Amino acid sequence: MKAEAAELELLNGLARNNHAAIESLYLQHYGMIQAFVVNNNGSSDDARDIFQEAMILLYEKAQDPAFELNCKIKTYLYSVCRRLWLKRLQQANRFGSPVEMLEDVVPVDEDLEAQENRNEAFVMMDKALQHLGEPCKSLLEAYYVQKKQMLEIAEHFGYTNADNAKNQKYKCLMRLKKLFFAHYKNGI
């Protein structure tokens, strides 16, 4: 019951153009939309545009006294953003099938749940990475994020050759995996 009251309070705050309510909606839901857009051929700028459009639509709806939200704000924003983004992809000819057909393939609730699970896993992986320590953290980031070659990593970290750097990367990856699953089990 508290969750529904909080949602209603946020919606009413949005209708009154309350800065705290708007900021709360951004903090709670923008990350999910950004991940969706970026994972579907978009950029962070695209995600900001799409989220802003959805917030404007929700704002306009919230101002109508007859408007009744029959789902969570999160679900509403996600489905609006998803629809807006798929339309934009279709217009840019980066996506082959019409938007209407896509809704038959992936129901929004299932897509949202899968995205939430991925986001939780990314948060836990980030926590594990923060606990990993140096030089492992920098080494893994150099390889997986910066896409550096093993020879370049060996030179940068002072390993005698690329094979030694590769072995160290493997050890670091195993430590990260162990930390991740420890965090995952504990729900930290």
C-alpha positions, 0 to 999 in steps of 0.5 A: 500500500505504501508503494502505491501511495508513494507513486501517487504522490510522485504523480501528483508532484509531477502534475504540480511541476514539483522539482523534487518529484521530477528529480525523483522520477529521473533518479529512479527511472532514467538509468533503466531507459538509458540502458535500454536505448544504449543496448538497442543501437542508441546513445546516451543523448538519444536516451536523454531525448527519449526519456524527456519526451516520455516525461513530458507525456506523463506530465501532460497526462498527470495534469488531467484530473481524469487520468488514472495510471493502471500500472507502476510509473516505471512500467509506464515510462518504460513502455512509452520510451520503448515505443518512442525509441522503436519508432525512432529506429524504424524512421532511421531505417536501422530496424527492419520490422514495424513497431506494431509487430515487435510488441507481439514478439516481446511483451513489455513486462517480460522485457522490463523484468529482464532489463531489471535483472541485467541492471541489478547484475551490472550494479553487483558487478560494479561493486565487485569491481570496486572491491577488486583492487589494483592492479587487477581493476585497471588491468581488466578495464584496460582489456575489456573497456579500453580494448587494449592489446595484451602486448600494450597491457604488458608494457603498461603494467610492467609484465615481461611479455604478453603471455604473463599479462594474459595470465594475470588478466585470467587471475584477476578475472577469476578474483572478480568472478569470485567477488561477484558471486559472493556479492550476488549470494549476499545480495549486497 
